[in-house]
């Protein structure tokens, strides 16, 4: 049986990490954990996520209705966004929303994170699209995010922040870290002349490495680009679809081993 108290403690620890890394300010941000199909733990509204204790955490049902909350605490006003993710992605057990500085800068500028600049980012994220702006606490944000849920595990929210989700709270948080690190690297390289992007063959080989590793979640490596007609363009969406896989050559052995080790460490799977 799930130990709810231990999960609440973990949520408080993740809250401290998010706050201490500057991914939120004041009372910003929210995250949740799925207990079962109709019970979810979530952070409360109006409190700093860096100073929570287990009694702060609320419990809601699949419609966002309060099942349990201590006096003075109410579920996050963004719970509708979380519930939409859980509804559309049965494989997801946790959702994290934050305002990481560099990723949110790109979201405010209306620039998706699409450039293939680093092997780990290509393998872990593929790319990060932007969901259209929606008014917080309304159905507008869930509706905007839904478009990307079947293709990506991370989404920028226009003029708002970032959203990540995964099979555990720790992995959802790690994806948020990865999004911010990717955004910061991209921003910094833009200040010194622009990034040197990986070429098509390099990207496709990294995608094949991801498939061989059997990583869970949604990722452009698992999609045929031709099936994505009408979606916003990103570096994975303009490739020619091929039924053939690209197997690493003998000269790629060290690359495969190195990237695999780094990604496994990043995802807490070492």
C-alpha positions, -999 to +999 in steps of 0.1 A: +000+000+000+012+035-008+025+053+023+009+088+018+029+104+046+062+094+029+049+108-004+039+141+013+075+143+028+089+138-007+067+165-021+080+189+006+116+179-003+109+186-040+093+219-030+126+229-013+146+219-043+124+239-067+125+269-044+162+268-036+171+264-073+152+296-081+126+278-102+098+296-084+094+329-065+073+335-034+042+312-036+046+302-072+045+267-087+026+235-079+029+198-083+009+167-076+012+129-073-013+102-084-022+077-057-048+058-077-074+066-104-094+089-081-070+101-054-043+127-059-020+146-036-013+182-045+005+212-032-017+240-017-023+274-031-009+306-015+022+290+002+059+290-006+068+255-019+102+259-002+088+258+033+061+232+033+056+204+058+035+173+052+003+188+068+003+214+040-004+188+013-040+184+001-059+154-014-083+158-043-103+135-066-101+131-104-123+162-108-102+183-085-127+182-057-112+183-022-111+150-004-089+161+025-072+194+034-062+207+068-076+240+080-061+270+062-050+250+031-067+247-003-055+228-034-035+246-061-057+267-083-039+250-113-052+216-104-073+215-136-041+215-156-028+185-136-060+166-139-059+170-177-025+155-179-035+125-158-066+120-179-048+120-212-016+102-200-024+071-179+014+064-177+019+097-157+020+095-119+033+130-112+031+166-126+054+195-118+047+231-128+073+258-121+087+291-134+124+283-141+141+316-151+156+307-185+128+283-197+102+309-187+122+336-205+118+315-237+081+310-230+076+347-226+095+354-258+074+328-276+104+307-285+102+269-282+132+249-272+138+231-305+174+233-313+194+200-310+224+213-291+233+186-265+231+148-267+215+145-232+187+170-241+180+153-274+177+119-257+158+130-226+135+157-241+137+157-279+124+192-279+100+214-258+071+231-276+050+260-264+014+257-254-007+288-262-014+313-234-043+305-211-057+323-181-045+305-149-070+284-130-093+281-160-098+254-186-078+274-211-044+261-200-055+224-199-070+228-233-038+244-247-015+218-231-036+188-243-024+192-278+011+182-268+005+155-242+007+125-265+040+137-280+061+153-253+069+150-216+077+187-212+058+218-224+065+255-221+034+276-212+033+309-231+040+339-209+037+316-179+063+289-172+070+252-178+052+219-172+068+185-169+053+151-160+065+115-156+061+082-139+073+095-105+076+128-087+114+127-088+115+120-125+090+148-132+112+171-112+143+159-130+127+167-163+121+203-151+158+205-142+166+193-177+143+218-194+159+247-174+195+235-181+187+231-218+172+266-219+201+281-200+227+265-224+207+277-254+205+313-240+242+314-232+253+302-266+230+328-282+251+355-265+283+343-282+272+339-317+246+311-315+248+273-309+264+248-332+235+223-337+238+186-341+231+175-376+202+153-388+223+121-388+235+128-352+200+135-340+186+104-356+214+083-341+206+097-306+170+089-311+179+053-319+200+052-287+169+063-268+148+036-284+175+010-276+176+021-239+138+016-237+132+049-219+096+055-209+074+085-217+065+103-249+093+116-272+097+126-308+120+096-313+088+074-311+068+094-337+068+095-374+072+132-384+047+128-412+020+119-385+026+153-369+012+174-396-002+206-383+018+207-351+042+235-344+076+230-361+105+217-341+138+201-350+122+166-349+092+175-370+109+184-403+127+151-409+119+126-437+101+097-422+119+064-427+109+029-417+146+020-414+163+023-381+197+039-377+219+015-358+251+029-342+283+019-359+313+003-342+328+038-339+298+049-318+303+024-290+321+049-267+294+075-275+266+051-267+282+041-234+290+076-223+255+090-232+237+061-216+256+065-184+249+103-182+212+099-191+207+071-166+223+092-139+201+122-149+170+101-147+179+085-114+183+051-130+220+044-123 
